[in-house]
Amino acid sequence: MIGIGVIGYGYWGPNLVRNFYETPDCEVVAVSDLREKQLARVRSRYPTIGTTTDYRDLLNNPRIDAVVVATPVHTHFDLAMQALRAGKNVLVEKPMTMDVDQAQRLVDEAERRRLILAVDHTFVFTSAVRKIRDLSLNGDLGDIYYYDSVRVNLGLFQHDVNVIWDLAVHDLAIMDFILPAQPVAVSATGISHVPGEPENMAYVTMYFDSRVMAHVHVNWLAPVKVRRTLIGGSKKMIVYDDLEPSEKIRVYDKGITLATDPAANGNGERYAMMVNYRTGDVWSPQLDITTEALSLELRHFVGCIRDNTTPIVDGHAGLRVVRLLEAATESMRLSGRPVDLAANRCTV
Ligand SMILES: NC(=O)c1ccc[n+]([C@@H]2O[C@H](COP(=O)([O-])OP(=O)(O)OC[C@H]3O[C@@H](n4cnc5c(N)ncnc54)[C@H](O)[C@@H]3O)[C@@H](O)[C@H]2O)c1
């Protein structure tokens, strides 16, 4: 039985506790939050789970094998590092840390101590994203041309991170999972409409060594909620709408074929490229939406601890995403100037 301790019982923590509570082979031993009111909620719903306002009680508890960090982003590094140093496996919320250096240090610490370090990139465990990855890997989409996403809604304004770290992080995690290559440069523009607060809307563009391009538009100040991604391939294209209750993915057998224009050649003109449009069927793959993504993820995390295997979203994946977030924020500071991601660091 793997003992779990959860630090942070605000908005997301209750989802983690609920899903761990129902996960086989593990037991939620204790929850920590600074707010006594939150802990009272834990006790009334789960009388067997211990509660404390001092997270160090979790680190010192020998029954706890893994600590989950579900606190605001600026606290992730310190709490996760202390948990690793106390010999605990760690699942840390997205985004993993506030910067690349912190993420690298957590990766190194976990490797040195041979502990499991996982990052909660929940979307990676959704049936929709897994299906997109399958379609990409088995060649159904052909060469991927672009990833183009809109992720906007009204709220929740964060105080410690800008909207890229809060919302675009999901797209970067999805891209990290489904695209065959990593971006080589990123450019971003954004703005804050609340004086003294982080940017609440942003446009992030990512460039690759190939003909792939990615763009993510995020906004906390939109009148409607949109979660819509287009993924264009040379053979097929996908519309992924996460707000659709069942048909979250539609696969379009549409595209273009290129040919040279023989008429143009006959007249002695230089070859003209003709673009022909191909329109075929549209289908919506069957997805298993009965099991919550977070439940699958937590089962996987517990299994990794039990079997000593590497998580699908390990510290390295968390670090790759933080590297992009850091570079995007740097580019935003430079009014959209592209930031190079080569050599695993951001150089302007
Ligand atoms: N994976 C997802 O889809 C997803 C969704 C929402 C939030 N998140 C992430 O979860 C994390 C928490 O977000 P939230 O919206 O729940 O924030 P929140 O502010 O609602 O809750 C954070 C809680 O942590 C507690 N806390 C802070 N410092 C603490 C400490 N030292 N010891 C004990 N408790 C402490 C606070 O009292 C608060 O109750 C963030 O990193 C966020 O990005 C992930």
The ligand as an ORCA input file, in Angstrom:
! r2SCAN-3c Opt
* xyz 0 1
  N      -3.695     19.997    -13.500
  C      -4.661     20.876    -13.653
  O      -5.465     20.809    -14.580
  C      -4.757     22.015    -12.672
  C      -5.954     22.741    -12.539
  C      -5.986     23.779    -11.603
  C      -4.864     24.082    -10.853
  N      -3.728     23.365    -11.045
  C      -2.513     23.696    -10.285
  O      -2.702     23.337     -8.928
  C      -1.967     24.221     -8.090
  C      -2.909     24.832     -7.066
  O      -3.868     25.576     -7.748
  P      -5.264     25.957     -7.049
  O      -6.065     26.595     -8.114
  O      -5.783     24.769     -6.333
  O      -4.774     27.067     -6.002
  P      -5.544     27.529     -4.682
  O      -4.944     28.846     -4.317
  O      -7.018     27.399     -4.846
  O      -5.115     26.444     -3.586
  C      -3.819     26.337     -3.093
  C      -3.907     25.875     -1.644
  O      -2.584     25.640     -1.177
  C      -2.536     26.029      0.188
  N      -1.141     26.268      0.560
  C      -0.291     27.220      0.120
  N       0.913     27.090      0.695
  C       0.834     26.011      1.526
  C       1.743     25.370      2.388
  N       3.004     25.792      2.556
  N       1.315     24.302      3.100
  C       0.045     23.861      2.992
  N      -0.873     24.426      2.156
  C      -0.482     25.492      1.448
  C      -3.409     27.285      0.254
  O      -3.879     27.511      1.561
  C      -4.542     26.913     -0.713
  O      -5.653     26.343     -0.059
  C      -1.331     25.254     -9.015
  O      -0.019     24.859     -9.294
  C      -2.164     25.161    -10.278
  O      -1.439     25.498    -11.440
  C      -3.666     22.336    -11.907
*
